[in-house]
Amino acid sequence: MSRSEQRRQAREGGSGTKKLYIAIAIVAVLGVAGVGLSVQSGGSAVTAPVAVDGLDDMEHLVEVAQGVTRGDPDAPVTIVEFGDYQCPACQAYATQVKPQVDLAFVESGRAKFIFYDFPIIGGHRNAFLAARAARCAGDQERYWEYHDNLFRMQARWSPMTNPIDTFVEYAETVGADGSSFRSCLESDRHAELVTANMYLGEQLGVQGTPTILINYGAATRRVGYDFESIRSMIEDVLESGEGA
């Protein structure tokens, strides 16, 4: 296995067994939702969920769904976010709270952060495309730079009828090749992955964004998306030794 492949697997949230373990723990916190997703067929610049076989099997779903990890994969505590790039509350979390969490816990190796796409397509028409755009940037090792830029520039692209050219501009801003990025975005690439992430969130009872979960050992707790709630929970876990 190449080093790039090893890095990719680390970013995608670890092994299927570990992800399933986390998912089962999350079910206990949030309950299981039975909400269906509207879908569209594959094609150019897919902007809505697509049909994906087998997502009613939780084990298969957790294999198909892929969060993106930031920080030490072996950190004792996992911070999980189900987020929407067009959600104003997610923008506030990403630009104001998450940098504090990164500095206090992720950069020190005490926690890792995993982001799962959860575009709320009913009210945010560009959110699914934005999630795919971040994944296209990730193909060029620019995921987190692009993720952060989407949130910083949310007020600009959010009301656009067609933000594709703007998303390509953002890709070039973070150092990605614009032509390759456009080819990815103007296709159905990553549409199944984003759809699976959405369905995983639905099955785990996620009803709004951002949903923040703290996972440690066999336990998962839902917390508010303010820094104090996250800090208090993580420090309590680390002090008690439950995250070991």
N, C-alpha and C positions, 0 to 999 in steps of 0.2 A: 504494500500500500504506500502511495506517495505521501510526502509531507503535506501537500495541498489537500489530499483526500482526508488525511487525519485531521487537519484543521477544519475541513468542512463538516466532518462528523461531530467534532466538538461543538461547532457553532449550532448545529441542528439539535442540540439538546440531549445528546448521549444516546445510549442504546435503547432499543424498543422496550426491553424489560424494565429499564429505569423509568422511561416515560410512562409506561403502563402503571407502574407502581405509584407514580405521582398522580396520574389521572384517577386511579381508584381512590386515593386519599382525598382528592379534590371533590369527588362525587359525594363523599360523606359530609363535606362542608356545604356544598351548594345544592345538592339534590339533582335529580335527572329531569331535564326538560324534554318535552315532546314537540318542540316547535320545528316545523319543516322549513326548508329553504327554497325560494323560487330559483330556477336555474335557466341558463341559456345555453344554446349549443356552442361548440367551439368555433373559432373564426378569428378574424383580424381584430386586434385591440380589444380583447375580451374585457368587459366592464362589469360583469355580474357572475355569480356562482355558476358552475357547470355541473353536469351530471357526473357523479363518480360512483362506481360500483363498490359495494361492500362496506359502506360507511356505517351500516347498522350493526356491524360487529365491532365492539369496542376495541378488542386487541388489534384488529386490522386498522381501525380508524387511528389509533395512537401511532401505528407504524407509518401511516400516510401523512398525518399531520406533523408538521415540523416547526417548532419554535426556533428562534435564533438566540444563541447564548453569548453573553458578554461576561468575562471574568473567568476565574479558575474553575474548570469543570468539576474539580474535587472539593469545592468549597462546602462547608457543613450546612449552609442554609441556602435555599433557592427562593428567589423572588420571581414570581410569575406575573406577567401582565397580559391580559387580553385587551388589545387596544385598537383604535380606529384612527387613522391619520387625519380624518376630517372632523373629528370630535374635539370641540373646544376644551373640554375638561382634560382630555388626553394631551392636548397641546400644553395646557398649564402644567400638568404632571411632568411631561417630557422636558420642558424648558426651565421649570422652577424647582421641582422636587427631585426628579431623577438625578440631576447633577450632584445634589447633596448626598443622595443614597450611594451613588457611585464612589464619591470621595470617602464617605464614612465606612462603607462596607465592601463594595466590589473591588476597588483598587487595592484594598488591604488583604484580599483573599478570604474574608470572612463570609462572603455571600457571592453568589453568581446571580445574574439577571437573565431571564428568558422571556422574549417577546413573542406572543402569538397574535396573528392577524385576526381581528374581529370587526371587519367593516360593517357598519349598520346601513345596509343598502337601501332601506326604506326611506331614510331621510338624507343620506349622504351619497349623492350620485357619483362622486369621483373617488369614493373611499376604496372600492375594490381595485380600481385601476392604480391608485396610489400604492396599495399593498403589493400589487404585482410589480410596480415600478421599483420599489425597494428591493424586491427579490432579484429583479434584473440587474440592479446595481450590485447586489451581492454576488452575482455571477462574475463580476470583475473585482471582487474583494473590496467593495465600497459600501457594504450594507449599512454599517452604523453611521458613516458620514452622511449617507443619503437619508436614512431614517431621521436623523437629527435635523437635517435641512428641510425635509418635508414639514416637520412640525414648526420650525422657525418661520417658514414661508406660507403657512397654512392660509392666512387671510388673503394672500394673493391668488393661489390656485383654486381654492375651495369653490368660489362662485363661477368658475369658468365653465363654458359649455363643453369645450374640448381642450383639456390641459396637456395633451401629448407633447406639443412643441416645448411647452414650459418644463415638463418633466425631463425632456431630453437636455434642455439647458441646464437643469439642476445636476444631471448626470455628468455633464462636462465640467461643471463647477467643482465637483468633488473628485475630478481626475479620471472619470471613466471615458471610454471611447464612445462618442455619441452615436456613431453609425451602428455599432454592435448593440448598443442599448436600445436604439429605436427599433431594430429588427426584433429584439426580444419583446418590447412593449407592444408593437403592432402585430401581435400573434396571440396565441392562447397559452404561451409558456407560463408556468407557475399558477395557472388558473385552478388546476386540480388541488394543488397544495394549499392555496389560500382558501378554497372551498372546504377542504378537510379541516383546516384550522377553525373556520367558522362553525362547522358542524360539531367539532369537538367542544367548542365553547357552548353551543346550544345544548349538547348532551350533558354538559357539566353544570347547566343551570345559569350560565352567564346571561344576564339580561340587559346590562348596560356597560359603558366603558368610561374610564378605565376600571377594570376589575383587577385588583391586586391581591395576590395570594402569597403567603409565606409558607414554604414547605420545609420540613426538617424531620429527618428520620421517617417514621410512619405517620406523621401528623401534618395536616395542612390547615391553616387558618386564614380566613379572609380578613383584610384590614382596610382601613380608609386609605386614600391616596395622598394624604398629607404626610409630611416628613416625620412629624412627631409620632404618629401611629405606627409607621414602619420602623422607626428607630427603636421605639419602646418594645415592640414585639421581638425584633431581632436580638436586642440586648438581653431581654429576658430569657430567650432561648439559649443564647450563648453562655450566659451566666449559670443557667441551670444544668448545662451539659447535655441538653436534649438534642442539640444539633450535632453532636459528635458522631 
